[in-house]
């Protein structure tokens, strides 16, 4: 039995969003779990599963995370991220920096502004 590849037009399209988390207090290296939990609480568990929100890359030194989401839920995710004002009881300011369909573009953007 041979396995065939999925055509690019048949694949689920994703968007990558760079999210910045600013806080006066120390968040720890697992702050991205708190971001995902807050997004799931705003989406609801079923809609979060449809959106397939995952953290693709985490930069704990600067409190940035790249989130991967289904392309048809990207705008909803951005709105949910803007509504986050507290992670694990710590007041935070969460902003989205850039959105792209290619993770390399988001990583390059992060590298240029984090210098």
C-alpha positions in Angstrom: 0.0 0.0 0.0 1.5 3.3 -1.0 0.8 6.5 0.8 0.1 9.6 -1.3 0.8 13.1 -0.2 -1.9 15.6 0.4 -2.1 18.3 -2.3 -1.3 21.8 -1.1 -4.8 23.0 -2.0 -6.2 20.3 0.3 -4.1 21.1 3.3 -5.5 23.2 6.2 -4.0 26.7 6.0 -2.5 28.2 9.1 -1.5 31.7 10.2 1.3 32.6 12.5 0.9 35.5 14.9 3.6 37.0 17.1 2.3 38.0 20.5 4.0 40.2 23.0 3.2 39.9 26.7 4.3 42.8 28.9 4.1 42.8 32.7 5.6 44.5 35.7 6.0 41.2 37.4 8.0 38.1 36.4 5.9 35.7 34.3 8.2 32.7 34.2 9.2 30.6 31.3 5.8 28.9 30.9 3.8 32.1 30.3 2.7 30.8 26.9 0.6 28.1 28.6 -1.3 30.9 30.4 -1.8 32.7 27.1 -3.2 29.5 25.5 -5.5 28.9 28.5 -6.9 32.5 28.4 -7.5 32.2 24.6 -9.3 28.9 25.2 -11.5 30.5 27.9 -12.5 33.3 25.5 -13.1 31.0 22.5 -14.7 28.2 24.4 -13.3 24.7 24.3 -15.0 23.6 21.1 -14.2 26.7 19.1 -10.6 26.6 20.4 -10.3 23.0 19.1 -11.6 24.1 15.7 -9.1 27.0 15.6 -6.3 24.6 16.6 -4.4 27.3 18.6 -0.9 26.1 19.4 2.3 27.8 20.4 4.8 27.3 17.6 7.8 29.1 19.1 8.4 30.7 22.5 10.9 33.4 23.4 10.9 33.5 27.2 13.6 36.1 27.6 11.5 38.7 25.9 8.0 37.3 26.7 7.1 36.7 23.1 5.3 33.7 21.6 4.4 32.7 18.1 0.9 31.2 17.9 -0.3 29.0 15.1 -4.0 29.1 14.3 -6.3 28.1 11.4 -6.5 30.9 8.9 -10.3 31.3 9.1 -10.0 31.9 12.9 -7.0 34.3 12.9 -9.1 37.5 13.3 -11.0 35.9 16.2 -7.8 34.9 17.8 -6.4 38.5 17.6 -9.6 39.8 19.2 -9.3 37.2 22.0 -5.6 38.1 22.5 -6.5 41.8 22.9 -9.0 40.9 25.6 -6.4 39.2 27.8 -5.5 41.4 30.8 -4.5 38.8 33.4 -2.4 35.6 33.2 -2.3 33.4 36.4 -3.4 36.4 38.5 -0.7 38.7 37.1 -1.9 41.8 35.3 -0.5 41.8 31.7 -0.7 43.8 28.5 -0.9 41.5 25.5 -0.4 42.8 22.0 -0.1 41.3 18.6 2.9 42.3 16.6 2.6 40.7 13.1 0.6 38.0 11.4 1.8 35.9 8.4 1.1 32.6 6.6 4.8 31.7 6.8 6.5 31.2 10.2 9.9 32.2 8.7 8.6 35.8 8.1 7.4 36.1 11.7 10.7 34.8 13.0 12.6 37.2 10.8 10.4 40.1 12.1 11.1 39.1 15.7 14.9 38.9 15.0 15.0 42.4 13.5 13.1 44.1 16.3 14.6 42.2 19.2 18.2 43.3 18.5 
